[in-house]
Amino acid sequence: MKKIIIYALIFLFLLSIYKDLNSGSLLSNLDTKQETVPINDYKAVYLKVQHGDTILSIIERINEKNMDRMDITQIMEDFELLNPNILPEEVKVDHYYYFPTYE
């Protein structure tokens, strides 16, 4: 009986981790009450994604000065506009994509 309970707890634990990683619950806890700048003007940069890069890490690297006032949802929308056939979750290593640079 103890083995069944232990296996059930391990299964629930793994299921919980899987749901957290796939649903984006870690991102939903971010504080979104910061001042944001409306973004209408941006230029696109064509960059290769390296191992360990995310869309936000690349955009932070190319927009060092403006990142503290920008809205993450707007950044993701701009990325999707520049790359209409690619979902942000489907970005692949060693592929080139357009990334917005903000002034």
NUFIKE-250115 format. One record per residue (C-alpha): residue number from 0; x, y, z. Coordinates in steps of 0.02 Angstrom, whole numbers. Last residue first. Layout:
<k: NUM&x: X&y: Y&z: Z>
...
END
This chain:
<k: 102&x: 724&y: 2670&z: -1497>
<k: 101&x: 665&y: 2491&z: -1499>
<k: 100&x: 745&y: 2344&z: -1586>
<k: 99&x: 626&y: 2207&z: -1642>
<k: 98&x: 693&y: 2033&z: -1679>
<k: 97&x: 686&y: 1947&z: -1849>
<k: 96&x: 732&y: 1764&z: -1848>
<k: 95&x: 879&y: 1655&z: -1902>
<k: 94&x: 893&y: 1471&z: -1855>
<k: 93&x: 1039&y: 1393&z: -1760>
<k: 92&x: 929&y: 1350&z: -1609>
<k: 91&x: 743&y: 1341&z: -1642>
<k: 90&x: 601&y: 1459&z: -1595>
<k: 89&x: 440&y: 1360&z: -1573>
<k: 88&x: 378&y: 1440&z: -1412>
<k: 87&x: 375&y: 1612&z: -1494>
<k: 86&x: 260&y: 1543&z: -1630>
<k: 85&x: 333&y: 1557&z: -1804>
<k: 84&x: 239&y: 1588&z: -1967>
<k: 83&x: 214&y: 1775&z: -1939>
<k: 82&x: 394&y: 1818&z: -1892>
<k: 81&x: 397&y: 2008&z: -1883>
<k: 80&x: 219&y: 2018&z: -1820>
<k: 79&x: 251&y: 1877&z: -1695>
<k: 78&x: 404&y: 1969&z: -1628>
<k: 77&x: 301&y: 2128&z: -1610>
<k: 76&x: 167&y: 2033&z: -1514>
<k: 75&x: 300&y: 1958&z: -1399>
<k: 74&x: 372&y: 2130&z: -1363>
<k: 73&x: 198&y: 2199&z: -1330>
<k: 72&x: 164&y: 2059&z: -1206>
<k: 71&x: 329&y: 2093&z: -1119>
<k: 70&x: 290&y: 2278&z: -1092>
<k: 69&x: 438&y: 2396&z: -1099>
<k: 68&x: 500&y: 2518&z: -968>
<k: 67&x: 654&y: 2428&z: -900>
<k: 66&x: 703&y: 2361&z: -1071>
<k: 65&x: 747&y: 2527&z: -1153>
<k: 64&x: 935&y: 2543&z: -1127>
<k: 63&x: 990&y: 2364&z: -1162>
<k: 62&x: 887&y: 2339&z: -1320>
<k: 61&x: 995&y: 2212&z: -1416>
<k: 60&x: 1032&y: 2105&z: -1263>
<k: 59&x: 856&y: 2120&z: -1191>
<k: 58&x: 783&y: 2067&z: -1358>
<k: 57&x: 897&y: 1915&z: -1362>
<k: 56&x: 854&y: 1867&z: -1183>
<k: 55&x: 668&y: 1894&z: -1217>
<k: 54&x: 664&y: 1781&z: -1368>
<k: 53&x: 760&y: 1647&z: -1276>
<k: 52&x: 941&y: 1599&z: -1298>
<k: 51&x: 1017&y: 1445&z: -1218>
<k: 50&x: 1095&y: 1379&z: -1379>
<k: 49&x: 1110&y: 1520&z: -1505>
<k: 48&x: 971&y: 1601&z: -1607>
<k: 47&x: 1036&y: 1683&z: -1766>
<k: 46&x: 989&y: 1865&z: -1790>
<k: 45&x: 898&y: 1973&z: -1917>
<k: 44&x: 869&y: 2143&z: -1836>
<k: 43&x: 704&y: 2233&z: -1856>
<k: 42&x: 671&y: 2416&z: -1824>
<k: 41&x: 543&y: 2481&z: -1704>
<k: 40&x: 418&y: 2619&z: -1695>
<k: 39&x: 247&y: 2594&z: -1618>
<k: 38&x: 291&y: 2543&z: -1442>
<k: 37&x: 190&y: 2622&z: -1304>
<k: 36&x: 308&y: 2637&z: -1156>
<k: 35&x: 263&y: 2540&z: -1002>
<k: 34&x: 260&y: 2594&z: -821>
<k: 33&x: 267&y: 2443&z: -709>
<k: 32&x: 109&y: 2359&z: -649>
<k: 31&x: 151&y: 2195&z: -737>
<k: 30&x: 237&y: 2110&z: -590>
<k: 29&x: 283&y: 1936&z: -650>
<k: 28&x: 183&y: 1790&z: -580>
<k: 27&x: 112&y: 1744&z: -750>
<k: 26&x: 285&y: 1701&z: -814>
<k: 25&x: 308&y: 1557&z: -693>
<k: 24&x: 133&y: 1495&z: -732>
<k: 23&x: 181&y: 1476&z: -913>
<k: 22&x: 60&y: 1335&z: -948>
<k: 21&x: 191&y: 1212&z: -1009>
<k: 20&x: 318&y: 1224&z: -868>
<k: 19&x: 188&y: 1229&z: -731>
<k: 18&x: 88&y: 1085&z: -807>
<k: 17&x: 243&y: 974&z: -818>
<k: 16&x: 297&y: 1015&z: -641>
<k: 15&x: 124&y: 971&z: -574>
<k: 14&x: 120&y: 809&z: -672>
<k: 13&x: 290&y: 762&z: -600>
<k: 12&x: 227&y: 793&z: -422>
<k: 11&x: 65&y: 701&z: -454>
<k: 10&x: 160&y: 550&z: -521>
<k: 9&x: 280&y: 552&z: -374>
<k: 8&x: 134&y: 561&z: -253>
<k: 7&x: 45&y: 416&z: -340>
<k: 6&x: 203&y: 312&z: -340>
<k: 5&x: 226&y: 343&z: -153>
<k: 4&x: 45&y: 300&z: -117>
<k: 3&x: 55&y: 139&z: -218>
<k: 2&x: 218&y: 90&z: -134>
<k: 1&x: 144&y: 118&z: 39>
<k: 0&x: 0&y: 0&z: 0>
END
